[in-house]
Amino acid sequence: MARKQAIQALEQNAISCNDIKSDGRLTFPKSYGVYQILTTANAGKAFRYGNHPVRQSELQREFGDCRLVYLFLEREHAFRMQKILNKD
């Protein structure tokens, strides 16, 4: 139950893609995504995080496909969410 509560607490900080604007290769304001790797055969951890959308492009090149699960304005929120989702 604690895991579910931690996810729900972090979800309160998640934003929509409509809340940001493209600013060259990054976004304004700066945002951090949590991504799910869809082909996890050689990926190891199913969830990754990083600067949005740069990290998404990197993951797509490396693994073929991934999807944005959460978007945050705080790097720490994205980091914590991916740790919880990966059950670290």
C-alpha contacts under 8 A as a table, 3 or more apart, distances in Angstrom:
res1	aa1	res2	aa2	distance
1	M	4	K	5.24
1	M	5	Q	6.32
2	A	5	Q	5.07
2	A	6	A	6.10
3	R	6	A	5.09
3	R	7	I	6.25
3	R	84	I	6.95
4	K	7	I	5.15
4	K	8	Q	6.20
5	Q	8	Q	5.03
5	Q	9	A	6.08
6	A	9	A	5.11
6	A	10	L	6.27
6	A	84	I	7.85
7	I	10	L	5.22
7	I	11	E	6.04
7	I	81	M	6.76
7	I	84	I	7.28
8	Q	11	E	4.99
8	Q	12	Q	6.63
9	A	12	Q	5.51
9	A	13	N	7.60
10	L	13	N	5.47
10	L	14	A	6.94
10	L	77	H	6.59
10	L	81	M	6.84
11	E	14	A	5.07
11	E	70	Y	7.90
13	N	72	F	6.50
13	N	73	L	7.96
13	N	77	H	7.57
14	A	70	Y	6.15
14	A	71	L	5.43
14	A	72	F	4.91
14	A	73	L	7.68
15	I	19	D	6.51
15	I	70	Y	7.51
15	I	71	L	5.50
15	I	72	F	5.72
15	I	73	L	7.50
16	S	19	D	5.37
16	S	20	I	7.62
16	S	71	L	6.67
17	C	20	I	5.72
17	C	71	L	7.31
18	N	21	K	7.51
20	I	27	T	6.26
20	I	28	F	5.67
20	I	29	P	6.08
20	I	31	S	7.80
21	K	27	T	5.49
21	K	28	F	5.27
21	K	29	P	7.24
22	S	25	R	7.32
22	S	26	L	6.27
22	S	27	T	4.55
22	S	28	F	6.29
23	D	26	L	5.26
23	D	27	T	4.70
23	D	28	F	5.75
24	G	27	T	7.22
25	R	53	P	7.27
25	R	54	V	6.66
26	L	30	K	6.80
26	L	31	S	7.93
26	L	51	N	7.38
26	L	52	H	6.34
26	L	53	P	6.21
26	L	54	V	6.68
27	T	30	K	5.06
27	T	31	S	6.33
27	T	52	H	6.99
27	T	53	P	7.55
28	F	31	S	7.37
29	P	73	L	7.34
30	K	51	N	7.60
30	K	52	H	7.73
30	K	73	L	6.40
31	S	51	N	6.06
31	S	52	H	5.56
31	S	71	L	6.72
31	S	72	F	5.64
31	S	73	L	4.64
31	S	74	E	6.99
31	S	75	R	7.57
32	Y	49	Y	6.88
32	Y	50	G	5.29
32	Y	51	N	4.53
32	Y	52	H	4.98
32	Y	53	P	7.98
32	Y	71	L	5.71
32	Y	72	F	5.19
32	Y	73	L	6.10
32	Y	74	E	6.78
32	Y	75	R	5.75
32	Y	78	A	6.16
33	G	49	Y	5.44
33	G	50	G	5.64
33	G	51	N	6.32
33	G	52	H	5.31
33	G	53	P	7.47
33	G	55	R	7.81
33	G	56	Q	7.81
33	G	68	L	6.44
33	G	69	V	7.36
33	G	70	Y	5.70
33	G	71	L	4.46
33	G	72	F	6.28
33	G	78	A	6.30
34	V	47	F	6.70
34	V	48	R	5.71
34	V	49	Y	4.35
34	V	50	G	6.93
34	V	68	L	6.01
34	V	69	V	5.60
34	V	70	Y	5.11
34	V	71	L	6.37
34	V	78	A	5.85
34	V	79	F	7.92
34	V	81	M	7.36
34	V	82	Q	6.21
35	Y	47	F	5.49
35	Y	48	R	5.25
35	Y	49	Y	5.94
35	Y	56	Q	7.08
35	Y	66	C	6.24
35	Y	67	R	5.36
35	Y	68	L	4.53
35	Y	69	V	5.39
35	Y	70	Y	7.20
36	Q	46	A	5.62
36	Q	47	F	4.56
36	Q	48	R	6.55
36	Q	66	C	5.41
36	Q	67	R	5.36
36	Q	68	L	6.57
36	Q	69	V	6.51
37	I	40	T	6.01
37	I	43	A	7.31
37	I	46	A	5.18
37	I	47	F	6.13
37	I	48	R	7.57
37	I	59	L	7.62
37	I	63	F	7.15
37	I	65	D	6.44
37	I	66	C	4.43
37	I	67	R	6.79
38	L	46	A	7.49
38	L	65	D	5.92
38	L	66	C	5.29
38	L	67	R	7.36
39	T	42	N	7.64
39	T	43	A	7.20
39	T	63	F	6.78
39	T	64	G	7.60
39	T	65	D	7.01
39	T	66	C	7.92
40	T	43	A	4.65
40	T	44	G	6.42
40	T	45	K	7.34
40	T	46	A	5.97
41	A	44	G	7.33
43	A	46	A	6.73
43	A	63	F	7.13
45	K	48	R	7.22
45	K	86	N	6.39
46	A	86	N	6.64
47	F	82	Q	5.63
47	F	85	L	6.73
47	F	86	N	6.13
48	R	82	Q	6.03
49	Y	55	R	7.16
49	Y	78	A	6.18
49	Y	79	F	6.39
49	Y	82	Q	6.49
50	G	54	V	7.69
50	G	55	R	5.24
50	G	56	Q	7.84
50	G	75	R	7.59
50	G	78	A	7.55
51	N	54	V	5.80
51	N	55	R	5.52
52	H	55	R	5.80
52	H	56	Q	6.50
52	H	71	L	7.94
53	P	56	Q	5.17
53	P	57	S	6.48
54	V	57	S	5.28
54	V	58	E	6.39
55	R	58	E	4.99
55	R	59	L	6.16
56	Q	59	L	5.18
56	Q	60	Q	6.16
56	Q	66	C	7.18
56	Q	67	R	7.80
56	Q	68	L	7.56
57	S	60	Q	5.09
57	S	61	R	6.25
58	E	61	R	5.22
58	E	62	E	6.18
59	L	62	E	4.99
59	L	63	F	5.72
59	L	64	G	7.27
59	L	65	D	7.12
59	L	66	C	6.67
60	Q	63	F	5.39
60	Q	64	G	4.65
60	Q	65	D	4.75
60	Q	66	C	5.98
61	R	64	G	5.65
61	R	65	D	7.78
63	F	66	C	7.50
68	L	71	L	7.39
70	Y	78	A	7.66
71	L	78	A	7.34
72	F	75	R	7.05
72	F	77	H	6.57
72	F	78	A	6.15
73	L	77	H	7.94
74	E	77	H	5.44
74	E	78	A	6.81
75	R	78	A	5.25
75	R	79	F	6.17
76	E	79	F	5.00
76	E	80	R	6.07
77	H	80	R	5.22
77	H	81	M	6.08
78	A	81	M	5.15
78	A	82	Q	6.24
79	F	82	Q	5.44
79	F	83	K	6.34
80	R	83	K	5.13
80	R	84	I	6.27
81	M	84	I	5.16
81	M	85	L	6.12
82	Q	85	L	5.03
82	Q	86	N	5.97
83	K	86	N	5.15
83	K	87	K	6.04
83	K	88	D	5.21
84	I	87	K	4.86
84	I	88	D	6.13
85	L	88	D	7.80
